[in-house]
């Protein structure tokens, strides 16, 4: 399962974090309907100058635009699928 949290603190909210959440949810429905994901909000990560901040599992990505959020989601999904389908 991929866990994604988008900061909704004041600075990130002013930089369209709500739109990033909607975009990630739409990308999941459209491109990755079979993938288990938890997309939600989180409180401030104390990196306000570098917002909006998005946490993918335990990795914080800063200055994330909506397009970059979609790219990061696709990278995570493809990495997770490689792990699941790798031969031992």
Legacy VTK file of the C-alpha trace (Angstrom):
# vtk DataFile Version 3.0
C-alpha trace
ASCII
DATASET POLYDATA
POINTS 88 float
0.000 0.000 0.000
1.168 3.482 -0.852
0.477 6.176 1.746
0.329 9.759 0.551
-0.227 12.796 2.750
-0.519 16.335 1.434
0.208 19.167 3.835
-2.796 21.415 4.343
-1.133 23.956 6.595
-1.711 27.610 5.766
1.286 28.114 3.448
0.705 24.876 1.528
-3.041 25.486 1.358
-2.346 28.877 -0.233
-0.259 27.045 -2.823
-3.128 24.780 -3.916
-2.586 21.688 -1.778
-6.330 20.926 -1.991
-6.035 20.763 -5.779
-3.066 18.399 -5.442
-5.180 16.048 -3.308
-7.993 16.079 -5.895
-5.538 15.476 -8.704
-3.917 12.514 -6.923
-7.328 10.982 -6.211
-8.370 11.422 -9.852
-5.079 9.920 -11.070
-5.629 6.917 -8.806
-9.141 6.333 -10.157
-8.166 6.847 -13.788
-4.726 5.232 -14.068
-4.254 2.970 -11.030
-7.675 1.636 -9.949
-6.203 -1.700 -8.833
-3.521 -0.179 -6.601
-4.088 0.202 -2.850
-3.471 3.799 -1.801
-4.280 5.987 1.132
-4.402 9.623 0.014
-5.091 12.193 2.700
-4.153 15.366 4.454
-1.523 16.048 7.073
-0.724 18.979 9.295
2.238 21.271 8.837
5.632 19.628 8.270
7.508 22.796 9.300
8.823 23.306 5.780
6.474 26.128 4.891
8.909 27.988 2.653
9.242 24.895 0.488
5.555 24.020 0.189
3.402 22.504 -0.929
4.808 19.403 0.723
3.676 15.886 -0.096
4.705 12.824 1.917
4.976 9.581 -0.074
5.287 6.818 2.509
8.111 8.322 4.634
9.669 10.605 2.016
8.836 14.308 1.954
8.731 15.991 -1.439
8.819 19.791 -1.399
7.708 22.445 -3.883
5.346 19.943 -5.469
3.216 21.229 -8.305
0.083 19.321 -9.319
1.891 17.929 -12.368
4.875 16.875 -10.263
2.535 15.185 -7.782
1.151 13.058 -10.629
4.673 12.185 -11.761
5.728 11.190 -8.242
2.596 9.049 -7.880
3.351 7.224 -11.138
6.960 6.631 -10.033
5.809 5.173 -6.706
3.240 2.909 -8.341
5.726 1.585 -10.885
8.321 0.987 -8.154
5.755 -0.859 -6.027
4.702 -3.028 -8.955
8.326 -3.964 -9.679
8.729 -5.133 -6.091
5.523 -7.173 -6.200
6.328 -8.804 -9.534
10.062 -9.355 -9.072
11.384 -12.912 -9.326
13.222 -14.400 -6.399
LINES 1 89
88 0 1 2 3 4 5 6 7 8 9 10 11 12 13 14 15 16 17 18 19 20 21 22 23 24 25 26 27 28 29 30 31 32 33 34 35 36 37 38 39 40 41 42 43 44 45 46 47 48 49 50 51 52 53 54 55 56 57 58 59 60 61 62 63 64 65 66 67 68 69 70 71 72 73 74 75 76 77 78 79 80 81 82 83 84 85 86 87
